[in-house]
Amino acid sequence: MTAPRYTSFAEFWPFYLREHSKPTTRALHYVGTSLVVMLAGYALAAQAWWWLVALPVAGYFFAWIAHFGVEKNRPATFTYPLWSLLADFRMWALWLTGRLGPELERAGVR
């Protein structure tokens, strides 16, 4: 069976949320994304540009632990790298503002 190909971010978004169905998976993503934001802020504020090299490591380390160890699935980043990055920040922002629940429900995540 061939996996569906998403042609828009709107189609991809519910798939992304279903691939992050477990709270622990999402929590590990929040840790990684928060570290990315903090490191980027520090690098910009201190003009310490070499810290930017750590951004992918900080973000992907926690995400891949979540996918391979908790969710037991393949990260969407491998197939949809830009949409996955955008979706990760969207999920993080919705979580921070307390608006993620309805999005998870619409995607069928219990």
C-alpha positions, 0 to 999 in steps of 0.5 A: 500500500502506497502512502498518500502524497500530500499536495498542500499544507492543509492536507498535511497538517492532520496527518502530521498531528496523527503522527504525533498522537501520543502526549509524550511524543508531543512533549519531546517535540516541545522540548526540542522546539523550545531549545531551538527558539532559545538557542536562536534567540541567544545566537542573535542576541549575542551575535554568536553565530556558531550557535546556529549550528546547534539548532538542527541537533537540538530540534531533531534529537528530541523529535527522533527520540519521540518518533523512534522510541515512543511513537514507533513511526518514521518522522514526516521530516524524511518525506516532507521536510519543510512542511514538517518544520512549519507544522512543528512550530505550528503545533508548538505555538498552538500548545503554548497558547492552549489551542492545540486540543481542538486541532488534535480532535479534528485530526482524530487524535484522542 
